[in-house]
Amino acid sequence: MDTILDSNSSLSAAETAYTATSSDLSEKLEALEEREALITTRYTTQFGDMEQEMTQFNSTKTLLENFIEAWKKQD
């Protein structure tokens, strides 16, 4: 039994490898979650800006359509 639990045993080496892999995966997951938050914020901001621009363009479109309709009525 002592041989199996020895620090040089294959079980100990496997445990060390799995612990290192688990730690590495946890770090990668944290980095991905942080990146996800940054991308979500960026896309939300970009979409909000785009939505604001579209609202302004639609206002301009309506104004121009009203001018054109007024010109047509003058003829």
C-alpha positions as CSV (number, residue, x, y, z in Angstrom):
1,M,0.0,0.0,0.0
2,D,2.9,2.4,0.7
3,T,4.2,1.9,-2.8
4,I,0.9,3.0,-4.3
5,L,0.8,6.2,-2.2
6,D,4.5,7.0,-2.6
7,S,5.3,10.4,-4.1
8,N,7.0,8.7,-7.1
9,S,4.1,6.3,-7.9
10,S,2.1,6.4,-11.0
11,L,-1.0,7.2,-9.0
12,S,0.7,10.3,-7.5
13,A,1.9,11.3,-10.9
14,A,-1.6,11.0,-12.4
15,E,-3.0,13.0,-9.5
16,T,-0.5,15.8,-10.0
17,A,-1.2,15.8,-13.8
18,Y,-5.0,15.9,-13.2
19,T,-4.6,18.7,-10.7
20,A,-2.5,20.7,-13.0
21,T,-4.9,20.1,-15.9
22,S,-7.9,21.1,-13.7
23,S,-6.1,24.3,-12.6
24,D,-5.3,25.1,-16.2
25,L,-8.8,24.5,-17.3
26,S,-10.2,26.7,-14.5
27,E,-7.9,29.5,-15.6
28,K,-9.0,29.1,-19.2
29,L,-12.6,29.1,-18.2
30,E,-12.1,32.3,-16.1
31,A,-10.4,34.0,-19.1
32,L,-13.3,32.9,-21.4
33,E,-15.9,34.3,-19.0
34,E,-14.0,37.6,-18.8
35,R,-13.8,37.7,-22.6
36,E,-17.5,36.9,-22.9
37,A,-18.3,39.8,-20.6
38,L,-16.1,42.2,-22.6
39,I,-17.6,41.1,-25.9
40,T,-21.2,41.3,-24.5
41,T,-20.5,44.8,-23.3
42,R,-19.0,45.9,-26.6
43,Y,-21.8,44.4,-28.7
44,T,-24.5,45.8,-26.5
45,T,-22.9,49.3,-26.8
46,Q,-22.5,48.9,-30.6
47,F,-26.1,47.7,-31.0
48,G,-27.3,50.6,-28.9
49,D,-25.3,53.1,-31.0
50,M,-26.6,51.5,-34.2
51,E,-30.2,51.6,-32.9
52,Q,-29.8,55.3,-32.1
53,E,-28.4,56.0,-35.5
54,M,-31.3,54.1,-37.2
55,T,-33.8,56.2,-35.2
56,Q,-32.1,59.4,-36.4
57,F,-32.1,58.1,-40.0
58,N,-35.7,57.3,-39.8
59,S,-36.5,60.7,-38.4
60,T,-34.6,62.3,-41.3
61,K,-36.4,59.9,-43.7
62,T,-39.8,61.0,-42.4
63,L,-38.9,64.7,-42.6
64,L,-37.8,64.3,-46.2
65,E,-40.9,62.3,-47.1
66,N,-43.1,65.1,-45.6
67,F,-41.2,67.7,-47.6
68,I,-41.7,65.8,-50.8
69,E,-45.4,65.3,-50.0
70,A,-45.7,69.1,-49.3
71,W,-44.0,69.9,-52.7
72,K,-46.4,67.5,-54.5
73,K,-49.4,69.3,-53.0
74,Q,-48.1,72.7,-54.2
75,D,-48.2,71.6,-57.9
